[in-house]
């Protein structure tokens, strides 16, 4: 088949690379425009663009998808199928209708749960026990199309968003390659998504990384793992009012200590233990503003806080 690929981040590169390695005829790649990044706000290309250009594929980065330019570019390539993986924009019906077989999407959730831009992070942060990838027939809605097939993966107890994203990307690429022949032959049955169980995964906001120690430790553990690498986790410091101290996800542990939330309940050689609404969190690393990441016991000793004293300033 003649395939046009839509995608932007590293998650999408895995599927595109699999198509290329398997010898499929990728006649064009559509990705997001370059965006400012870093301290200098220099333009940074999407990961899909970098890969596509390295393999000599034709790339389009439309600023808009509704002005007809994208649809005409697709018509010129006469694709049989459009494959979408984390492109980042909703495609119009005009675009979806160009490929003979329409467009399919690899979406990193078990639809209808977690429709939207951040399904992997939302699943982990919500404490879900499993995630997966759905191969769906696209329509003009937000991840509302009928599902052609899916793969289910258990979420590890300590798994972070980057780790699960890599596993889901590989599983999705494999699913796509396995089902392309069936899709072309019309052997896949598109099953409409149920009306029950719909949840949404909007883009992550920086404020969501702020920890509230009055919540159960298990929920904070999930929040910290889900919001990696950005925005990460932080809390309002009681020893240094006005400062937000970052919490590293490495070497976190759950405990059963009971005390007022935000109180230091124990200090050992590797970590400090902070009481939560239920249970406690063992923090191995902390980072103060403008400082390097430092072992948590050293940080609290530096501000002269010990067992029984508050570390967190409740809002």
Number of C-alpha atoms within 10 A of each C-alpha: 14 17 21 24 29 26 26 26 18 18 24 24 23 21 27 26 16 16 21 14 9 10 9 15 13 22 18 20 25 23 27 22 17 15 11 12 11 8 6 7 9 11 12 13 18 19 18 28 25 14 16 22 12 9 11 8 15 14 18 17 17 14 13 12 16 15 10 12 13 20 19 14 15 21 13 9 16 16 22 17 24 26 25 27 26 21 21 15 15 15 21 16 15 14 22 21 16 22 20 13 17 18 24 25 27 27 27 31 27 21 27 21 19 24 20 21 21 18 27 23 27 26 25 28 21 13 18 13 12 14 23 25 24 25 28 25 24 24 20 14 11 14 24 19 21 21 25 19 18 20 17 15 16 11 19 13 12 15 15 24 23 17 14 21 19 14 13 25 23 17 20 27 22 16 19 23 15 11 16 16 13 12 16 13 9 10 11 15 13 14 13 14 17 11 7 8 10 13 14 17 17 13 12 16 10 12 11 15 22 20 23 21 25 16 15 17 25 18 20 25 24 23 26 29 27 28 25 19 14 15 17 21 26 22 20 20 19 19 16 14 10 10 15 20 21 22 23 22 25 13 12 19 18 16 17 13 17 15 17 18 25 26 23 26 22 17 18 11 10 14 21 26 27 31 30 27 18 20 19 30 27 24 23 23 22 23 18 17 10 6 9 9 16 14 18 24 22 17 17 18 11 9 11 10 16 17 15 15 16 20 24 25 20 15 5
